[in-house]
Amino acid sequence: MNDHPASSPPPGSDSPRPRLLLVVTGIALAADQLGKAWAFASWRGAAGLRRVIPGLYAGAQGRNYGALYSVDGVDNSPLTRIALTWIGLVSVGIMLRWAILDRERWRGLDAVGAGLLFAGAIGNLADRLVLGYVRDFLIIGLRPHDIFNPADVFMVLGALMLVASWATKCRRAPAAIPEAV
C-alpha cells in the first residue's frame, strides 16, 4: 500500500522543489537588500526619486516603524517594535517548519510562492532587528503617499501564489475512496 499520491515524490527523494525555494529566496532577498542599500546609501546624498518604470519610482527614504504600508501609523514605540519583531520571528519559524516538514507535498508554485514570502519576511525582519525599523523606498505614482519596499511586494505576491496553489489543489482534489481491505 502506497501512502503517497502519484504526483508527490516519496519521502527522502531528491525533489528539486526545496532547491527552488532556496534559489527564489536567495534572489529575492538579495534584490530587496541591494535595493534598500542603494536607496539609503550615503553617497546618494539627499533622497531623490527616479523613475524605474512608468508609474513606479524609487529613491525615497522612509523609515517604517509599523507593519506593511505602516498600517498602525507612524508609531515608534518600543512596544510596537518588540511586538512586530516577535511576530516576524514567529512567522519565519512557522515558514521554516512548513518548508522542512511538508516539502514532499509541494508543487513548483508552492516553492516559488513560499520562497518569495520567506524572502520578504526575512528582508524586513533583518531591517527591524538591525536598524529598529524597515527601510522603504518605492512609490507608485497613483498612490504617492504610500511607500514600500521589494520585501512587501514579495510577501504579497508569495501569499497570493500560495493561496492560488491551495485553491487549485482544493478544486482538483478527488473525493477520497476507501481502499478495500
PyMOL commands that place a pseudoatom at each C-alpha (Angstrom):
pseudoatom trace, name=CA, resn=MET, resi=1, chain=A, elem=C, hetatm=0, pos=[0.000, 0.000, 0.000]
pseudoatom trace, name=CA, resn=ASN, resi=2, chain=A, elem=C, hetatm=0, pos=[1.373, 3.396, -1.012]
pseudoatom trace, name=CA, resn=ASP, resi=3, chain=A, elem=C, hetatm=0, pos=[0.528, 6.303, 1.330]
pseudoatom trace, name=CA, resn=HIS, resi=4, chain=A, elem=C, hetatm=0, pos=[1.777, 8.944, -1.108]
pseudoatom trace, name=CA, resn=PRO, resi=5, chain=A, elem=C, hetatm=0, pos=[-0.136, 10.189, -4.140]
pseudoatom trace, name=CA, resn=ALA, resi=6, chain=A, elem=C, hetatm=0, pos=[1.443, 9.584, -7.528]
pseudoatom trace, name=CA, resn=SER, resi=7, chain=A, elem=C, hetatm=0, pos=[2.036, 13.321, -8.016]
pseudoatom trace, name=CA, resn=SER, resi=8, chain=A, elem=C, hetatm=0, pos=[4.305, 13.699, -4.992]
pseudoatom trace, name=CA, resn=PRO, resi=9, chain=A, elem=C, hetatm=0, pos=[7.712, 12.093, -4.606]
pseudoatom trace, name=CA, resn=PRO, resi=10, chain=A, elem=C, hetatm=0, pos=[8.195, 9.595, -1.800]
pseudoatom trace, name=CA, resn=PRO, resi=11, chain=A, elem=C, hetatm=0, pos=[9.842, 10.816, 1.417]
pseudoatom trace, name=CA, resn=GLY, resi=12, chain=A, elem=C, hetatm=0, pos=[13.586, 11.092, 1.187]
pseudoatom trace, name=CA, resn=SER, resi=13, chain=A, elem=C, hetatm=0, pos=[13.579, 11.535, -2.585]
pseudoatom trace, name=CA, resn=ASP, resi=14, chain=A, elem=C, hetatm=0, pos=[15.684, 14.275, -4.068]
pseudoatom trace, name=CA, resn=SER, resi=15, chain=A, elem=C, hetatm=0, pos=[12.950, 16.727, -5.065]
pseudoatom trace, name=CA, resn=PRO, resi=16, chain=A, elem=C, hetatm=0, pos=[14.035, 19.910, -6.855]
pseudoatom trace, name=CA, resn=ARG, resi=17, chain=A, elem=C, hetatm=0, pos=[11.384, 21.969, -5.034]
pseudoatom trace, name=CA, resn=PRO, resi=18, chain=A, elem=C, hetatm=0, pos=[13.419, 22.664, -1.862]
pseudoatom trace, name=CA, resn=ARG, resi=19, chain=A, elem=C, hetatm=0, pos=[16.255, 23.895, -4.081]
pseudoatom trace, name=CA, resn=LEU, resi=20, chain=A, elem=C, hetatm=0, pos=[13.775, 26.069, -5.992]
pseudoatom trace, name=CA, resn=LEU, resi=21, chain=A, elem=C, hetatm=0, pos=[12.584, 27.579, -2.719]
pseudoatom trace, name=CA, resn=LEU, resi=22, chain=A, elem=C, hetatm=0, pos=[16.177, 28.348, -1.676]
pseudoatom trace, name=CA, resn=VAL, resi=23, chain=A, elem=C, hetatm=0, pos=[17.068, 29.867, -5.063]
pseudoatom trace, name=CA, resn=VAL, resi=24, chain=A, elem=C, hetatm=0, pos=[13.939, 32.068, -5.139]
pseudoatom trace, name=CA, resn=THR, resi=25, chain=A, elem=C, hetatm=0, pos=[14.504, 33.105, -1.520]
pseudoatom trace, name=CA, resn=GLY, resi=26, chain=A, elem=C, hetatm=0, pos=[18.151, 33.989, -2.182]
pseudoatom trace, name=CA, resn=ILE, resi=27, chain=A, elem=C, hetatm=0, pos=[17.467, 36.005, -5.337]
pseudoatom trace, name=CA, resn=ALA, resi=28, chain=A, elem=C, hetatm=0, pos=[14.518, 37.893, -3.845]
pseudoatom trace, name=CA, resn=LEU, resi=29, chain=A, elem=C, hetatm=0, pos=[16.341, 38.580, -0.566]
pseudoatom trace, name=CA, resn=ALA, resi=30, chain=A, elem=C, hetatm=0, pos=[19.385, 39.877, -2.458]
pseudoatom trace, name=CA, resn=ALA, resi=31, chain=A, elem=C, hetatm=0, pos=[17.178, 42.131, -4.613]
pseudoatom trace, name=CA, resn=ASP, resi=32, chain=A, elem=C, hetatm=0, pos=[15.450, 43.503, -1.511]
pseudoatom trace, name=CA, resn=GLN, resi=33, chain=A, elem=C, hetatm=0, pos=[18.644, 44.198, 0.432]
pseudoatom trace, name=CA, resn=LEU, resi=34, chain=A, elem=C, hetatm=0, pos=[20.527, 45.633, -2.558]
pseudoatom trace, name=CA, resn=GLY, resi=35, chain=A, elem=C, hetatm=0, pos=[17.618, 47.956, -3.329]
pseudoatom trace, name=CA, resn=LYS, resi=36, chain=A, elem=C, hetatm=0, pos=[17.482, 49.155, 0.259]
pseudoatom trace, name=CA, resn=ALA, resi=37, chain=A, elem=C, hetatm=0, pos=[21.266, 49.625, 0.355]
pseudoatom trace, name=CA, resn=TRP, resi=38, chain=A, elem=C, hetatm=0, pos=[21.125, 51.722, -2.835]
pseudoatom trace, name=CA, resn=ALA, resi=39, chain=A, elem=C, hetatm=0, pos=[18.211, 53.865, -1.637]
pseudoatom trace, name=CA, resn=PHE, resi=40, chain=A, elem=C, hetatm=0, pos=[19.827, 54.612, 1.729]
pseudoatom trace, name=CA, resn=ALA, resi=41, chain=A, elem=C, hetatm=0, pos=[23.467, 54.859, 0.591]
pseudoatom trace, name=CA, resn=SER, resi=42, chain=A, elem=C, hetatm=0, pos=[25.298, 57.849, 1.983]
pseudoatom trace, name=CA, resn=TRP, resi=43, chain=A, elem=C, hetatm=0, pos=[26.920, 58.573, -1.402]
pseudoatom trace, name=CA, resn=ARG, resi=44, chain=A, elem=C, hetatm=0, pos=[23.457, 59.259, -2.880]
pseudoatom trace, name=CA, resn=GLY, resi=45, chain=A, elem=C, hetatm=0, pos=[23.054, 62.369, -0.765]
pseudoatom trace, name=CA, resn=ALA, resi=46, chain=A, elem=C, hetatm=0, pos=[19.518, 63.685, -0.364]
pseudoatom trace, name=CA, resn=ALA, resi=47, chain=A, elem=C, hetatm=0, pos=[16.709, 61.352, -1.331]
pseudoatom trace, name=CA, resn=GLY, resi=48, chain=A, elem=C, hetatm=0, pos=[15.689, 61.854, -4.917]
pseudoatom trace, name=CA, resn=LEU, resi=49, chain=A, elem=C, hetatm=0, pos=[13.090, 59.894, -6.825]
pseudoatom trace, name=CA, resn=ARG, resi=50, chain=A, elem=C, hetatm=0, pos=[14.000, 58.098, -10.028]
pseudoatom trace, name=CA, resn=ARG, resi=51, chain=A, elem=C, hetatm=0, pos=[11.511, 56.556, -12.399]
pseudoatom trace, name=CA, resn=VAL, resi=52, chain=A, elem=C, hetatm=0, pos=[12.060, 52.799, -12.608]
pseudoatom trace, name=CA, resn=ILE, resi=53, chain=A, elem=C, hetatm=0, pos=[9.192, 52.027, -14.980]
pseudoatom trace, name=CA, resn=PRO, resi=54, chain=A, elem=C, hetatm=0, pos=[6.166, 54.176, -15.836]
pseudoatom trace, name=CA, resn=GLY, resi=55, chain=A, elem=C, hetatm=0, pos=[4.270, 54.727, -12.594]
pseudoatom trace, name=CA, resn=LEU, resi=56, chain=A, elem=C, hetatm=0, pos=[6.940, 53.288, -10.245]
pseudoatom trace, name=CA, resn=TYR, resi=57, chain=A, elem=C, hetatm=0, pos=[9.533, 55.469, -8.567]
pseudoatom trace, name=CA, resn=ALA, resi=58, chain=A, elem=C, hetatm=0, pos=[12.484, 54.532, -6.355]
pseudoatom trace, name=CA, resn=GLY, resi=59, chain=A, elem=C, hetatm=0, pos=[14.748, 56.547, -4.115]
pseudoatom trace, name=CA, resn=ALA, resi=60, chain=A, elem=C, hetatm=0, pos=[12.502, 57.799, -1.338]
pseudoatom trace, name=CA, resn=GLN, resi=61, chain=A, elem=C, hetatm=0, pos=[13.863, 57.222, 2.147]
pseudoatom trace, name=CA, resn=GLY, resi=62, chain=A, elem=C, hetatm=0, pos=[11.129, 56.093, 4.501]
pseudoatom trace, name=CA, resn=ARG, resi=63, chain=A, elem=C, hetatm=0, pos=[11.595, 54.606, 7.930]
pseudoatom trace, name=CA, resn=ASN, resi=64, chain=A, elem=C, hetatm=0, pos=[8.695, 52.298, 8.675]
pseudoatom trace, name=CA, resn=TYR, resi=65, chain=A, elem=C, hetatm=0, pos=[8.291, 51.536, 12.371]
pseudoatom trace, name=CA, resn=GLY, resi=66, chain=A, elem=C, hetatm=0, pos=[4.956, 49.806, 11.776]
pseudoatom trace, name=CA, resn=ALA, resi=67, chain=A, elem=C, hetatm=0, pos=[3.806, 46.994, 9.539]
pseudoatom trace, name=CA, resn=LEU, resi=68, chain=A, elem=C, hetatm=0, pos=[3.055, 46.668, 5.821]
pseudoatom trace, name=CA, resn=TYR, resi=69, chain=A, elem=C, hetatm=0, pos=[2.106, 50.120, 4.467]
pseudoatom trace, name=CA, resn=SER, resi=70, chain=A, elem=C, hetatm=0, pos=[2.511, 51.468, 8.040]
pseudoatom trace, name=CA, resn=VAL, resi=71, chain=A, elem=C, hetatm=0, pos=[-0.929, 50.097, 8.958]
pseudoatom trace, name=CA, resn=ASP, resi=72, chain=A, elem=C, hetatm=0, pos=[-0.513, 51.170, 12.569]
pseudoatom trace, name=CA, resn=GLY, resi=73, chain=A, elem=C, hetatm=0, pos=[0.541, 54.684, 11.655]
pseudoatom trace, name=CA, resn=VAL, resi=74, chain=A, elem=C, hetatm=0, pos=[3.979, 56.074, 12.386]
pseudoatom trace, name=CA, resn=ASP, resi=75, chain=A, elem=C, hetatm=0, pos=[4.422, 54.554, 15.821]
pseudoatom trace, name=CA, resn=ASN, resi=76, chain=A, elem=C, hetatm=0, pos=[7.979, 54.409, 17.074]
pseudoatom trace, name=CA, resn=SER, resi=77, chain=A, elem=C, hetatm=0, pos=[7.098, 52.987, 20.481]
pseudoatom trace, name=CA, resn=PRO, resi=78, chain=A, elem=C, hetatm=0, pos=[9.322, 50.232, 21.869]
pseudoatom trace, name=CA, resn=LEU, resi=79, chain=A, elem=C, hetatm=0, pos=[6.279, 48.010, 22.463]
pseudoatom trace, name=CA, resn=THR, resi=80, chain=A, elem=C, hetatm=0, pos=[5.302, 48.178, 18.773]
pseudoatom trace, name=CA, resn=ARG, resi=81, chain=A, elem=C, hetatm=0, pos=[8.842, 47.416, 17.639]
pseudoatom trace, name=CA, resn=ILE, resi=82, chain=A, elem=C, hetatm=0, pos=[9.168, 44.473, 20.032]
pseudoatom trace, name=CA, resn=ALA, resi=83, chain=A, elem=C, hetatm=0, pos=[5.751, 43.064, 19.084]
pseudoatom trace, name=CA, resn=LEU, resi=84, chain=A, elem=C, hetatm=0, pos=[6.428, 43.318, 15.357]
pseudoatom trace, name=CA, resn=THR, resi=85, chain=A, elem=C, hetatm=0, pos=[9.869, 41.759, 15.772]
pseudoatom trace, name=CA, resn=TRP, resi=86, chain=A, elem=C, hetatm=0, pos=[8.375, 38.799, 17.659]
pseudoatom trace, name=CA, resn=ILE, resi=87, chain=A, elem=C, hetatm=0, pos=[5.611, 38.421, 15.076]
pseudoatom trace, name=CA, resn=GLY, resi=88, chain=A, elem=C, hetatm=0, pos=[8.281, 38.360, 12.369]
pseudoatom trace, name=CA, resn=LEU, resi=89, chain=A, elem=C, hetatm=0, pos=[10.383, 35.770, 14.209]
pseudoatom trace, name=CA, resn=VAL, resi=90, chain=A, elem=C, hetatm=0, pos=[7.382, 33.505, 14.820]
pseudoatom trace, name=CA, resn=SER, resi=91, chain=A, elem=C, hetatm=0, pos=[6.269, 33.854, 11.189]
pseudoatom trace, name=CA, resn=VAL, resi=92, chain=A, elem=C, hetatm=0, pos=[9.704, 32.910, 9.882]
pseudoatom trace, name=CA, resn=GLY, resi=93, chain=A, elem=C, hetatm=0, pos=[9.745, 29.950, 12.295]
pseudoatom trace, name=CA, resn=ILE, resi=94, chain=A, elem=C, hetatm=0, pos=[6.374, 28.718, 11.035]
pseudoatom trace, name=CA, resn=MET, resi=95, chain=A, elem=C, hetatm=0, pos=[7.525, 29.065, 7.420]
pseudoatom trace, name=CA, resn=LEU, resi=96, chain=A, elem=C, hetatm=0, pos=[10.724, 27.142, 8.198]
pseudoatom trace, name=CA, resn=ARG, resi=97, chain=A, elem=C, hetatm=0, pos=[8.705, 24.358, 9.784]
pseudoatom trace, name=CA, resn=TRP, resi=98, chain=A, elem=C, hetatm=0, pos=[6.456, 24.153, 6.750]
pseudoatom trace, name=CA, resn=ALA, resi=99, chain=A, elem=C, hetatm=0, pos=[9.384, 24.304, 4.334]
pseudoatom trace, name=CA, resn=ILE, resi=100, chain=A, elem=C, hetatm=0, pos=[11.232, 21.464, 6.067]
pseudoatom trace, name=CA, resn=LEU, resi=101, chain=A, elem=C, hetatm=0, pos=[8.492, 19.087, 7.168]
pseudoatom trace, name=CA, resn=ASP, resi=102, chain=A, elem=C, hetatm=0, pos=[5.938, 19.390, 4.355]
pseudoatom trace, name=CA, resn=ARG, resi=103, chain=A, elem=C, hetatm=0, pos=[8.261, 19.555, 1.358]
pseudoatom trace, name=CA, resn=GLU, resi=104, chain=A, elem=C, hetatm=0, pos=[7.042, 16.252, -0.140]
pseudoatom trace, name=CA, resn=ARG, resi=105, chain=A, elem=C, hetatm=0, pos=[3.622, 17.793, -0.783]
pseudoatom trace, name=CA, resn=TRP, resi=106, chain=A, elem=C, hetatm=0, pos=[4.885, 20.875, -2.590]
pseudoatom trace, name=CA, resn=ARG, resi=107, chain=A, elem=C, hetatm=0, pos=[4.365, 21.775, -6.191]
pseudoatom trace, name=CA, resn=GLY, resi=108, chain=A, elem=C, hetatm=0, pos=[6.548, 24.244, -8.092]
pseudoatom trace, name=CA, resn=LEU, resi=109, chain=A, elem=C, hetatm=0, pos=[4.093, 27.078, -7.433]
pseudoatom trace, name=CA, resn=ASP, resi=110, chain=A, elem=C, hetatm=0, pos=[4.303, 26.356, -3.693]
pseudoatom trace, name=CA, resn=ALA, resi=111, chain=A, elem=C, hetatm=0, pos=[8.094, 26.549, -3.721]
pseudoatom trace, name=CA, resn=VAL, resi=112, chain=A, elem=C, hetatm=0, pos=[8.174, 29.853, -5.633]
pseudoatom trace, name=CA, resn=GLY, resi=113, chain=A, elem=C, hetatm=0, pos=[5.398, 31.415, -3.524]
pseudoatom trace, name=CA, resn=ALA, resi=114, chain=A, elem=C, hetatm=0, pos=[6.983, 30.272, -0.285]
pseudoatom trace, name=CA, resn=GLY, resi=115, chain=A, elem=C, hetatm=0, pos=[10.396, 31.493, -1.443]
pseudoatom trace, name=CA, resn=LEU, resi=116, chain=A, elem=C, hetatm=0, pos=[9.015, 34.972, -2.158]
pseudoatom trace, name=CA, resn=LEU, resi=117, chain=A, elem=C, hetatm=0, pos=[7.097, 35.074, 1.126]
pseudoatom trace, name=CA, resn=PHE, resi=118, chain=A, elem=C, hetatm=0, pos=[10.130, 33.831, 3.046]
pseudoatom trace, name=CA, resn=ALA, resi=119, chain=A, elem=C, hetatm=0, pos=[12.485, 36.353, 1.401]
pseudoatom trace, name=CA, resn=GLY, resi=120, chain=A, elem=C, hetatm=0, pos=[10.120, 39.235, 2.145]
pseudoatom trace, name=CA, resn=ALA, resi=121, chain=A, elem=C, hetatm=0, pos=[9.716, 38.231, 5.771]
pseudoatom trace, name=CA, resn=ILE, resi=122, chain=A, elem=C, hetatm=0, pos=[13.464, 37.756, 6.276]
pseudoatom trace, name=CA, resn=GLY, resi=123, chain=A, elem=C, hetatm=0, pos=[14.299, 41.030, 4.484]
pseudoatom trace, name=CA, resn=ASN, resi=124, chain=A, elem=C, hetatm=0, pos=[12.002, 43.129, 6.658]
pseudoatom trace, name=CA, resn=LEU, resi=125, chain=A, elem=C, hetatm=0, pos=[12.883, 41.197, 9.807]
pseudoatom trace, name=CA, resn=ALA, resi=126, chain=A, elem=C, hetatm=0, pos=[16.595, 41.786, 9.191]
pseudoatom trace, name=CA, resn=ASP, resi=127, chain=A, elem=C, hetatm=0, pos=[15.960, 45.530, 8.909]
pseudoatom trace, name=CA, resn=ARG, resi=128, chain=A, elem=C, hetatm=0, pos=[13.871, 45.541, 12.062]
pseudoatom trace, name=CA, resn=LEU, resi=129, chain=A, elem=C, hetatm=0, pos=[16.444, 43.566, 14.068]
pseudoatom trace, name=CA, resn=VAL, resi=130, chain=A, elem=C, hetatm=0, pos=[19.479, 45.565, 12.897]
pseudoatom trace, name=CA, resn=LEU, resi=131, chain=A, elem=C, hetatm=0, pos=[18.018, 49.062, 12.490]
pseudoatom trace, name=CA, resn=GLY, resi=132, chain=A, elem=C, hetatm=0, pos=[14.839, 49.083, 14.595]
pseudoatom trace, name=CA, resn=TYR, resi=133, chain=A, elem=C, hetatm=0, pos=[12.747, 49.986, 11.527]
pseudoatom trace, name=CA, resn=VAL, resi=134, chain=A, elem=C, hetatm=0, pos=[12.144, 48.803, 7.981]
pseudoatom trace, name=CA, resn=ARG, resi=135, chain=A, elem=C, hetatm=0, pos=[13.614, 50.781, 5.078]
pseudoatom trace, name=CA, resn=ASP, resi=136, chain=A, elem=C, hetatm=0, pos=[11.005, 51.730, 2.460]
pseudoatom trace, name=CA, resn=PHE, resi=137, chain=A, elem=C, hetatm=0, pos=[11.918, 53.418, -0.810]
pseudoatom trace, name=CA, resn=LEU, resi=138, chain=A, elem=C, hetatm=0, pos=[9.392, 52.592, -3.558]
pseudoatom trace, name=CA, resn=ILE, resi=139, chain=A, elem=C, hetatm=0, pos=[6.420, 54.760, -4.513]
pseudoatom trace, name=CA, resn=ILE, resi=140, chain=A, elem=C, hetatm=0, pos=[3.625, 54.131, -7.018]
pseudoatom trace, name=CA, resn=GLY, resi=141, chain=A, elem=C, hetatm=0, pos=[2.602, 57.230, -8.948]
pseudoatom trace, name=CA, resn=LEU, resi=142, chain=A, elem=C, hetatm=0, pos=[-1.126, 56.546, -8.495]
pseudoatom trace, name=CA, resn=ARG, resi=143, chain=A, elem=C, hetatm=0, pos=[-0.718, 56.413, -4.706]
pseudoatom trace, name=CA, resn=PRO, resi=144, chain=A, elem=C, hetatm=0, pos=[2.143, 58.823, -3.952]
pseudoatom trace, name=CA, resn=HIS, resi=145, chain=A, elem=C, hetatm=0, pos=[1.555, 58.781, -0.188]
pseudoatom trace, name=CA, resn=ASP, resi=146, chain=A, elem=C, hetatm=0, pos=[2.191, 55.033, 0.114]
pseudoatom trace, name=CA, resn=ILE, resi=147, chain=A, elem=C, hetatm=0, pos=[5.789, 53.915, 0.410]
pseudoatom trace, name=CA, resn=PHE, resi=148, chain=A, elem=C, hetatm=0, pos=[7.000, 50.326, 0.468]
pseudoatom trace, name=CA, resn=ASN, resi=149, chain=A, elem=C, hetatm=0, pos=[9.940, 48.074, -0.411]
pseudoatom trace, name=CA, resn=PRO, resi=150, chain=A, elem=C, hetatm=0, pos=[10.549, 44.945, -2.504]
pseudoatom trace, name=CA, resn=ALA, resi=151, chain=A, elem=C, hetatm=0, pos=[10.087, 42.702, 0.551]
pseudoatom trace, name=CA, resn=ASP, resi=152, chain=A, elem=C, hetatm=0, pos=[6.492, 43.935, 0.863]
pseudoatom trace, name=CA, resn=VAL, resi=153, chain=A, elem=C, hetatm=0, pos=[5.878, 43.133, -2.803]
pseudoatom trace, name=CA, resn=PHE, resi=154, chain=A, elem=C, hetatm=0, pos=[7.459, 39.683, -2.427]
pseudoatom trace, name=CA, resn=MET, resi=155, chain=A, elem=C, hetatm=0, pos=[5.317, 38.854, 0.614]
pseudoatom trace, name=CA, resn=VAL, resi=156, chain=A, elem=C, hetatm=0, pos=[2.087, 39.858, -1.137]
pseudoatom trace, name=CA, resn=LEU, resi=157, chain=A, elem=C, hetatm=0, pos=[2.977, 38.003, -4.355]
pseudoatom trace, name=CA, resn=GLY, resi=158, chain=A, elem=C, hetatm=0, pos=[4.135, 34.929, -2.435]
pseudoatom trace, name=CA, resn=ALA, resi=159, chain=A, elem=C, hetatm=0, pos=[0.958, 34.831, -0.349]
pseudoatom trace, name=CA, resn=LEU, resi=160, chain=A, elem=C, hetatm=0, pos=[-1.185, 35.187, -3.490]
pseudoatom trace, name=CA, resn=MET, resi=161, chain=A, elem=C, hetatm=0, pos=[0.720, 32.354, -5.173]
pseudoatom trace, name=CA, resn=LEU, resi=162, chain=A, elem=C, hetatm=0, pos=[0.243, 30.087, -2.143]
pseudoatom trace, name=CA, resn=VAL, resi=163, chain=A, elem=C, hetatm=0, pos=[-3.483, 30.880, -1.992]
pseudoatom trace, name=CA, resn=ALA, resi=164, chain=A, elem=C, hetatm=0, pos=[-3.793, 30.178, -5.730]
pseudoatom trace, name=CA, resn=SER, resi=165, chain=A, elem=C, hetatm=0, pos=[-1.944, 26.881, -5.303]
pseudoatom trace, name=CA, resn=TRP, resi=166, chain=A, elem=C, hetatm=0, pos=[-4.142, 25.913, -2.367]
pseudoatom trace, name=CA, resn=ALA, resi=167, chain=A, elem=C, hetatm=0, pos=[-7.310, 26.843, -4.287]
pseudoatom trace, name=CA, resn=THR, resi=168, chain=A, elem=C, hetatm=0, pos=[-6.324, 24.740, -7.297]
pseudoatom trace, name=CA, resn=LYS, resi=169, chain=A, elem=C, hetatm=0, pos=[-5.450, 21.789, -5.036]
pseudoatom trace, name=CA, resn=CYS, resi=170, chain=A, elem=C, hetatm=0, pos=[-8.851, 22.026, -3.339]
pseudoatom trace, name=CA, resn=ARG, resi=171, chain=A, elem=C, hetatm=0, pos=[-10.678, 22.287, -6.650]
pseudoatom trace, name=CA, resn=ARG, resi=172, chain=A, elem=C, hetatm=0, pos=[-8.851, 19.310, -8.180]
pseudoatom trace, name=CA, resn=ALA, resi=173, chain=A, elem=C, hetatm=0, pos=[-8.831, 17.050, -5.121]
pseudoatom trace, name=CA, resn=PRO, resi=174, chain=A, elem=C, hetatm=0, pos=[-10.994, 13.992, -5.830]
pseudoatom trace, name=CA, resn=ALA, resi=175, chain=A, elem=C, hetatm=0, pos=[-13.203, 12.578, -3.124]
pseudoatom trace, name=CA, resn=ALA, resi=176, chain=A, elem=C, hetatm=0, pos=[-11.395, 10.018, -1.009]
pseudoatom trace, name=CA, resn=ILE, resi=177, chain=A, elem=C, hetatm=0, pos=[-12.258, 6.453, -1.945]
pseudoatom trace, name=CA, resn=PRO, resi=178, chain=A, elem=C, hetatm=0, pos=[-11.732, 3.943, 0.846]
pseudoatom trace, name=CA, resn=GLU, resi=179, chain=A, elem=C, hetatm=0, pos=[-9.467, 1.051, -0.083]
pseudoatom trace, name=CA, resn=ALA, resi=180, chain=A, elem=C, hetatm=0, pos=[-10.777, -2.488, 0.147]
pseudoatom trace, name=CA, resn=VAL, resi=181, chain=A, elem=C, hetatm=0, pos=[-9.125, -4.499, 2.863]
for i in range(1, 181): cmd.bond("trace and resi %d" % i, "trace and resi %d" % (i + 1))
show_as sticks, trace
zoom trace
